[in-house]
């Protein structure tokens, strides 16, 4: 909802795009497969300092995009997905920092993904797209920063899958990251989160409209993707927040005695499930959830998670929310312990919220000031 | 798995069936609609005392049936679903009690449901079956008891939806129930549980094989029902039990880089989801989850839950499991408070288990002795 003048926050912003890994270059993926050229859609807010020391990379979650703040046009109905966090005087203060956000590899919002044209066939990749990982997403972001001449980030920040990217940055590019703020995230996807993703993928793949992924130009697997998204929404909330939001309210003439009658929670899920299918590609959902499932910071380190986190040089601020049962705060506790025992500079803000996983997108006021002061501290110590 | 001789426990048992509500009688459903005749499939274990004072009614959960204990034939691969709880010397001691279990109204295991023949058309009811409630299920059980000449139950016991039936019995038939043992249940379905049920129904109804419910004699909506069941299985476990059971183990030649590779949790869900479709009717799944959603003990009482529970005359033993997030122990706390403030005889055994909702079907040793001594106490005080 946009009741404020377009000039508020970062105001009007322009989507940007670069192409990386153009021939003869190609991206070597974690799987061993190669990919290129790769479009990268991104946006920037604020001004890069002459010494390029003030860049803050915002990483988005599963269904997000590069449009983190502001409006694309004065008539735009909706501001970017993290607008209250980005702008003059906001935590990611565009008077101080150069903030950028890029759509992740595998998505469908401007960066190359399964709906993009496969240069070898001239048709969409569909399921010929290679399986990608969070590490691959971060690799593409690093290439984007190379193109923009940014050697080192003041901060990399994000929630959920965005937090996984922030962690991967800190572990894989320790010299390119001064600080990282992983929010509502985990160091390795749990069987619980994998289970929910699996069911979503099954719903998509068993939708006859999926057609093995070759549905482009035809009716997409709307029902399957809607079911997958509804499952996602369940994991974003909590028992308590759902009680507050919906309780047992019901609408429909016949009350509880008809399948047409819908409890408010059903209408919420139905609406959000199906509206999602207008703005997201089902194959991207398959590839990105697969990347989520594979996410394990310790992967490739003989010493696992502990050795992975020992690579980190950045200062870390973790933010967790008490009622997040998708990536519970205890996952962050384990990372915090490893980092402390390795002598790293780590803070952990535990927000006492019963909202659930999505609190990071909703309850800014409960943690924004921690991000503000953490970033100011990092910027001060960098300048000193 | 059956590694023990058929003679163990209750041994061989015979499924039984009666027909209630034969013309001109009909069952008046809570919806105001009428239904009849109604087949009721049931089993009994032990012997009814001459004074008919020793009957224990076992109520099953969503996917259960009347086969609670023993074997149907010596070659039977599986014993009844609550076998360790029922038999000589077991908590529901068939040397003392006459135990019975009936398949619920709306199911597909012998009791009338949407897959039964509609006497008006000669074809399966499908979606012409009326929407039923937990109260209707209990009403049919009461008619069965009438037929067996059992005026009063020593105990009504069950977990999950079985616990809802136990509660409904205690509230609606206070003079017919000496004691009730509701396990892992709630007094009113929460938006969280409704949400998961809704997504399962959506998966079934958007499966093209569902055909508006008229799939009998054709390929059933297997994919939709499998997705619904997989969602169910997620809610039966807990984060901790899934970590213990599956961790991040994966199988498949290509490891994480192929959609064919499956984490153990995925294989578990897939197997359990699809094998369920061989033994359960999709329309029954729709009707029974709808009954679950509508369940609210306070419904119809101007004083809500509190007034409903004030009707109870039975002694109550609640059993809850710490990691049950589908029907969390706090739901039972609320009922316990209402009952105590109404001066009722209520006990609440809180089992410190991290297994999840399904603990009542799995972790018998953690609560069986409480059921044993509660029942002995009730029987003693009844005899006195």
Interface residues (C-beta under 8 A of the other chain):
Chain A: X30 X31 X32 X33 X127 X130 X131 X133 X188 X189 X190 X191 X192 X194 X195 X196 X198 X199 X201 X202 X203 X206 X207 X208 X223 X224 X226 X227 X230 X231 X233 X234 X237 X239 X242 X243 X245 X246 X247 X248 X256 X257 X258 X259 X262 X263 X264 X265 X266 X269 X270 X273 X286 X290 X293 X294 X296 X325 X328
Chain B: X30 X31 X32 X33 X127 X130 X131 X133 X188 X189 X190 X191 X192 X194 X195 X196 X198 X199 X201 X202 X203 X206 X207 X208 X223 X224 X226 X227 X230 X231 X233 X234 X237 X239 X242 X243 X245 X246 X247 X248 X256 X257 X258 X259 X262 X263 X264 X265 X266 X269 X270 X273 X286 X290 X293 X294 X296 X325 X328
